[in-house]
Amino acid sequence: MAKILLGHKRKNQNLYICDVKDFKYLFAYTIPLSAYASFMSFGVGTYITVLYAFVIIPLLDSVLKQNKGNLDQNQISDKKINKVFDWMLYINLPIVFVLLWVVFNRLENIEYSVAETIGILLSAGILLATNAINVAHELCHRKKYYEKFIGKALFMPCLYMHFYIEHNFGHHINVATSEDGATAKYKQSLYSFWLSSVTKQYIDAWKKQKQLLKLKNRSFFSLKNDMFWYHLIQPSYLLSIALLFSLKIMVFAIIIGTIAFLFLECINYIEHYGLRRFKNESGRYERVQSFHSWNSNHSIGRIVLYELTRHSDHHFKSSKKYQLLDCHDDSPQLPFGYPASILLSFVPPLWFSIMNPLVPEKMKKI
């Protein structure tokens, strides 16, 4: 197996050794490449990202063999310290904002038809959902300040910065319970979930912020109230777009951000649909287990989304980096990869007919 030396960890310690296979995550940049192609095109070409994400990738996932393999201990030790995996995430920050500049410039200076504009906005929304929100989600589980900063910066154009608080301090505690806004109930449609999840997560983010401040003996009106800052930063981002371009482009930025976070909620929907945790004799919910999230080992979806599809292990240990996530035998498996599952969720009767029989019987009971 070909390997590449990439520098050293510390003095007198081993060199980083990176397998050529580790560079498979470069495939995640095919979404930005397809987005750039969409932005520079006209007619049907403006839908290149849509077609790539929801036609080409599902087809590849259906043809290629699923990869259920896990790393051995030596591989885990090597990949855990290998900075290449981190830099593959960091580079998304300039990529996303450069492409946003490109699309805003194009929309400002070129007269597109309504159909072309829709294609470009959808392509930009998919870009943000995959290479902004998804990467931000990974980085905001890290402990280092600069990684969290990059993550929050990527949440900004998606207009979903409050997700950091609710997700880390709410969702990961309450997942698969009625207290969690990001867990879809059995027989709940995607469209109902969009409404309930977006509103409840926003409200819960404020509640969690209040609790976090109280734990540190800080006032609700403290400068450490991140929710206040998010409500200054995001409007400032939109105002800067209006000043640099126009009010029309600011409206487009809002639409793109909305498309992005709705795609995020699609992912939330398919990741936990119908799964439940039960209370034990003490009245507390059972510990989060690997069977409280839907899993997917479809190869292309795994790579493009930085292993988000191994969601069961992510909830089992949220601090584990994406390149180390495992497949658990007891995790419920999605019949399709994430892109195909998202498409399926858009048609509730079809989603219910395929997914409801896969939900464990005991979890269906109220």
N, C-alpha and C positions, 0 to 999 in steps of 0.2 A: 504493500500500500504506500503510495507516494505521500511524503510528509515534507513540511516546510518549516524551517526555523525562523522564528519571528522576534527574537530578542530575549532578554532575560527578565526573570521576575525580580530577583534581588541578588546582591553580590553573593557568590559561592553557592548559588542555587541553580537548579536546572533551567535550561533554555525552554521557552515556550515551543511546543511542537504542535503544529496544526496539520491535521489530515486534509488532503485536497477536498475530501467530501464535506469538510466543515464549511467550505465556501458555497455550499448549496444555498445558504441563506441570502446570497447575492441575488437569487431569483426573486426575492421580495421587491427588488427594484424594478421588476418588469411592470409593476403597477404604475409607478411614476413615469416610466418610459411610454407606456400606453397612454397615460394622461397627457403627456407632452404631444404625442401624435394626435390625440383628439383635439387639443387646443390649437394645433397648427393646421387643422383640416377644415373642410367644408362638407356640407351634405351629410351623407351617411357616415363619413369619416369622423364626425364629431362624437359618434357613439362607439368608437374603438374600445375605450376602457370598459364600457358597459358590456360589449360583446366579449371582450377578453375575460372579464371577471365572472360573467354569468353564463357564458357559452363554452369558451375554450377551456377554462380551468375545470369546470365540471366534467367536460368530455375527457380531459386528461386524467382526472381523478377516477373516472369510471373505467378507463383502459389500464392504468398503471396499478400494480399490486399494492395493497395497503402494507404499511410498514409498522408492525407491532413490536419491533425489537426495542430493548432497553440497553443502556450503557452498562458496561462492567465497571468495577470499582476503579481500575486504572484509568479508564477513559473519563470517568467522572472527575478524578483528581486533576487530570490535564485540562479538561474543558472548563472546569470551574474557575481557573486562574487565567485562562486565555483571554486577553483583552480584545482580540479580534472580534469576538462575539458582542462585546460592548460597543466597539466602534461601528459595527454594522447597524446598531441602533442609533448612535449619536448622529451619524451622517444624514439621517432622515430629517433633522432639523433644517439644515440649509436647503436640502432638496425640496421640502414642502413649501418653504417660504419663497424660494426662487420660482417655483412653479405657480404659486399664487400670484406673484408679481406678473408673470407671463400671462396668465389667464385674465387678470384684471386689465392689463394693457390691451390685450386682444379685444376683450368685450367693450372697452372704452373707445377704441379707434376703428373697429370694423363693424359694419352693419350686417348682423346675422339674421337669418329668418327665425321665426319662433321655434321651429323644429330643431334648427341648429343650436340655438341658445339652450334649449332643454338638454340636448346632447352634451354640450359643454358643461352645464351646471351639474348634471348627473355624474359626468366623468370627474369633475373636481370634487364632488361629494364623496365618491368612491375613493379617490386619492386620500382625502382627509380621514375617512373611516379606517383605512388600512395602514397608511404610513404616518398618520398623525395620532389618532385616538388609540389604535392598537399598540403602537410603540410607546405612547404616553402611559398607557395602562401598565406595560412592563416596567418602565422606568420609575413610575411612582410607587412601585413596591420596593424599590431599592432604599438603602439607608443613606447613601451619600447625597449631600445637599445639591451638588451640581447635576446629578442624575435626576433628582426630583424637579429641579429648575427646568431642565430640558423637557421633562414630561409635562409640566404645567404650561410651558410655552407652546407645546404641541396641542394641548387641549384648547388654548385660547382661540384659534380661528374656527374651532368646532363649537364655540360658545358653550362649552360644557366643563368649565374649570371646577365647578362644585362637585363634579364626579369624583375628584380625588378624595375629598373628605368622606362622601357617602359610601364610596366603594371600599376604601380601606378600613373605615371605622364602623360601617354599617353592613354592607352587603356580605363581607367575609365573616361577619359574626352571625348574621340573621339568615344567610342563604338557606333556601328550601324550607322557609317558615312563612307564616302569614305576615310576619313583621317586615319581611323583605319586599321592597317594591320591585326589585329586579328579578324576582322569581315568578314566572308565569304559572298561573293556576291550571289545573287539569280542565280541559275543554274551554279555556279562555282563548279567544282569537288574538291574532297579532295586533289588530287595530285597536281592540279594547286594551291590550297590554301597553301599546304606545302611550295611550292617554294615562293609564294608571301608573305606569313606571316612570314616565317623565315627571309627572306632577309629584308623586310620592317621594321620589329620590331627591327632588329639589327641596321639598319641605323637610325631609329627613336630614339633608345636608346642613340646614340651619340648626336643627335640633342637635345634631352631632357637634357642630361648631360650638354651640352654647355649652354642651357638656364638657368638651375639651378645655374650654376657657375656665370653666368652673373647677376642673381638676387641678389647674395651675393657679387657682386663686386670682384669676384675671377678670376684669370687667367685660361685659358684653361689648362695650364700646372701646375696648382696647385696640391698639394698633396691631396686636397679634391676631385679631379677628380676620382670618383669611377670606371669609365670605365677603367682607366689606371690600377687600382688595380686588377680589374677582369681579365685583360689580363696578369697580373703577377701571380695571384693566381691559375688560372686554368691550365696554362702550368706547374706551379710548382707542382701541384697535379699530372699531367700526368708524369712529370719527376721523381717524387718520386716513382711512380709505376714502371717505367722503372728501377730505381736503386734498388728497393726492390725486384722486380721480374725479369722482362725482357721486351724487346721491344715488344715481342709478346703480353704480358699481357697489355702493354700500348695501343696497337692497339685494344685489346678487350675492354679496358676501354672506348676508344673513341666510339666504336660501341655501347656499352651499354648506354653511355650518349646520343648518337644520337637517339637510339630507344626510350629513355625516353622522350626527348623533342619532338619527332615526335608524341608520344602518347599525350603529352600535346597539340600539335597543332590539333590533332584529337578532343580533348575536346573543344578547342577554336572553331573549325569548327561547331560542333553540338550545341554549346551554343548560337550562334548568327546567324546561317545560314539564309540568306535572309531577316533579320529584319533591318529596317531602321528608323532613325530619320529624321524629316523634318525641314527645316528652317522656322522660323516665319517671320513676316513682317519686323522685324529689321535686318534680314539677319543672325541671330544666330540660331543655332540648338536648337530645343526644349529640355527641360530638360529630362534627362534619366528617363524613367519610367519602371515600372515592366513588361510592355509588350515589352520591347526591348531585352529580353533574353528568351531563351527556358528554361522551367522548367521541373523537373521530381520529382515525389513523390514516385517512386519505392523504397520500404523499404530497401533492402539490399544495393543497390547502394548508397543510402543516407548515410547509416552508414559507409560503407567501405571508402567512399570518404569524410567523415567528413562534410556532408551536402552541398558539392559543387554543388550538383544537384539542390538545391534551389537557383539557380544562379540569378534569377530575383531579389530577395530581397537583395542578395549580392551587386548587382549593384545599387540598390535603396539606400542602405546605406552600403558602403564598410567597415566601421569600426565595424559593428555589428559582434560579435563572432559567430562562426559556430553553436553552440548549441542553439542560439536564432533566427535563420533565419526562416522567415515565408513563407507560401504559399499564393500567391495572386490570387484571382479569375480571374483577367484579364490577367494573364501571359499565353502565349502560352505553351501548354504542349507537350512534346515529347511523341510519342506513345509507346516508349520503354524506359527502363532504360539506363544509360550511356554505360555500356559494350555492350549491344545489339545494341545501336545506333552507337557506334564506328564500330562494325562489318558491320553494314548496310552501313556506309559511305565509306567503302572499295570498294563497288560495286556501282559506280555512277548512272547507270540507275535505279537500285532498289531504291537507296536513293531518286532520283528525283521523281520517281513515287509515293513514299509514302509521302515525305515531301513537295514537291511543292504545292499540293493542300491545305496544312495546313498554308502556308505563307499567311498573310493578303493580299487581292487583291491590296490595295493601295500601299503596299510596293513592289509589283512586278514591278510597273511602274518605268521607268528610267526618 
